């Protein structure tokens, strides 16, 4: 075996380890959607959207996204945030 074939085998081994499992991804997506419906569905119904319609689903998704955005910006000082890359200033 020459060196290039060894490198190719190593590369194939690494790439095969990165392969995704579609069934697991589908289960995770289903579980996340069930969570969104359970948590944000009643709020969207109170806002006047009929259950199981496209507008209701959009409302559920928007409420979830707004919650995620609020969680990201709850840091008071930016240097506490591991994703901070801007110059330091106090956030209000």
N, C-alpha and C positions, 0 to 999 in steps of 0.2 A: 504494500500500500504506500502510495506516495502522500506527500503532505497535503496536496490539494483535496484528495479524497477524504482525508481525515477531517479537514476543515468543513467540507460539505456535509459529512455525517454529523459533526457537532452542530452545524447550523440547522440541519433538519431536526435534530433532537430538541434544540431550543424552540424552533418554530412549532413543533408538534405540542410542546408544553404550553404554548400560548393559545392553542386552539380553544374556542369557546364551545360551550354546550348549549345548543338552542333550547332544549327542554328546561334547563335550569334558569335560563334567562327569561323564558316565558312564565315560569312559576314565580320568579321574583317580580316581574311586571304585574302579574295578576294579583299577587299579594299586596303590592303597593297601591294598585287601583282600588282594591277592596278597602284598604285603610283610608284612602282619600274619600271614598264614598261614605264610609262610616263616620268620619270626622266632619267633613265639609258638606255632605249631602243635605243634612237637616237645615243648615244655615242657608243654603241656596234655595231650599223649598220655602223658608220663611221670607226670602227676598222676592218670591213670587214666581219662581221657575217651576214648571211642571216636571215631576220626577221622570227619569229615563228619556229625556229629550236631548237633542244636541246642545241647546242653550244651557240646559242644566249641567251637562258634562263640561261645557266650557267654563261655567261658573265654578264648578268643583276644581278644575285645573287651575283657574286663576287664583282662587283662594289659597290653594296649596302653594303656588308659586310666590304669592305675597308673603306667606308665612316663612318660606325659605329665605326670601330676601330680607325680611325683618330679622331673622336669626343671624344672617351674615353680618348685618350692620349694628348689632347690639354691642359691639366692642366700643368702649369709651375712648381708649387710647390706642392708636393704630399699631404701636410697637408690640402690643400683646398679641396681635393677629399674626399667625404664621405666614399668611399670604400677603403681608404688607410690603409694598415696593415703592410707595410715594414718599416725598419728604415729610418729616414730622410736623404735625400740627394738631391742636386739640379739637376733637370732634364734639359737636354739641348735639 
